[in-house]
Amino acid sequence: MKTTESLEEVEIESRPVRVARLTFLGSVLFWPLFLFAAKFMFDPPLRNTAAEVERAALVYCTWLYPVAVGLGWYLSKRAMRRGSREIICLLPWLIPTLVACYWLVYFLL
């Protein structure tokens, strides 16, 4: 069986990029749990407009998390194909990190 890939088509993924990819792709497995919690369990204690807007933003950030992971994966792969440095390949993973950080902001404020 012959392979048709040339050496230019083989992608070498560094260890930090692989860890970031596996971490975020694995975190998508827990996404339905976060979505359920955001949608049904985190009712605001006060029924005012600010609390409703804050809760809606949390739900939208939760819905966008898998999209952010997919976008981070795509941009990271694209940077690897271009032969970019390791730090450039890791930068796209900031997108899902920032979306997930809204959960921290929500609970700290």
C-alpha positions in Angstrom: 0.0 0.0 0.0 1.6 3.3 -1.1 1.0 6.6 0.6 0.3 9.6 -1.6 1.4 12.2 1.0 4.5 14.1 0.3 6.7 15.4 3.1 5.2 18.9 2.8 1.7 17.6 3.6 2.7 15.9 6.8 1.8 18.2 9.8 3.9 18.0 12.9 2.0 19.2 15.9 4.1 20.4 18.9 3.3 19.1 22.4 1.8 22.4 23.7 -0.5 22.7 20.7 -1.6 19.1 21.1 -2.3 19.6 24.8 -4.4 22.7 24.0 -6.3 20.9 21.2 -7.1 17.9 23.3 -8.0 20.0 26.4 -10.5 22.1 24.5 -11.9 19.3 22.4 -12.4 17.3 25.6 -14.1 20.2 27.3 -16.8 20.2 24.6 -17.9 16.9 26.1 -19.0 18.8 29.2 -20.8 21.5 27.2 -24.3 20.0 27.5 -23.9 20.1 31.3 -23.0 23.8 31.2 -25.8 24.5 28.8 -28.3 22.8 31.0 -27.0 24.7 34.1 -27.0 28.0 32.3 -30.5 27.5 30.9 -32.4 26.0 33.8 -30.4 26.2 37.1 -29.1 29.7 37.2 -32.2 31.8 37.6 -31.3 35.3 38.7 -32.4 36.0 42.3 -33.9 39.3 41.3 -36.2 39.7 38.4 -35.0 42.9 36.9 -33.7 43.8 33.5 -30.0 43.8 34.4 -30.2 40.3 35.9 -32.1 39.0 32.8 -29.5 40.6 30.4 -26.7 39.1 32.5 -28.3 35.6 32.4 -29.0 35.9 28.6 -25.3 36.8 28.0 -24.3 33.7 30.0 -26.6 31.5 27.9 -25.3 32.9 24.6 -21.7 32.5 25.7 -22.4 28.9 26.6 -24.1 28.3 23.2 -21.1 29.9 21.4 -18.4 27.8 23.2 -18.4 24.8 20.7 -18.3 27.3 17.9 -15.3 29.0 19.5 -13.5 25.7 20.0 -14.1 24.8 16.3 -12.8 28.2 15.2 -9.7 27.8 17.5 -9.1 24.4 16.1 -9.4 25.6 12.5 -7.2 28.7 13.0 -4.6 26.6 14.8 -4.5 24.0 12.0 -4.2 26.7 9.5 -1.2 28.3 11.3 0.5 24.9 11.5 0.0 24.3 7.8 1.7 27.7 7.1 4.6 26.7 9.3 4.1 29.4 11.9 5.8 29.4 15.2 4.4 27.6 18.2 3.0 30.7 19.9 1.1 31.7 16.8 -0.4 28.2 16.7 -1.5 28.6 20.3 -3.1 32.1 20.0 -6.3 30.9 18.4 -7.1 28.8 21.5 -7.6 32.2 23.3 -11.0 32.4 21.6 -12.7 29.6 23.6 -10.7 30.6 26.7 -12.2 34.1 26.6 -15.7 32.7 26.0 -15.3 30.4 29.0 -13.9 33.2 31.2 -17.3 34.8 31.1 -18.4 32.1 33.4 -15.8 33.2 35.9 -16.8 36.9 35.5 -20.5 35.8 36.0 -19.8 34.1 39.3 -17.3 36.6 40.7 -19.5 39.6 40.3 
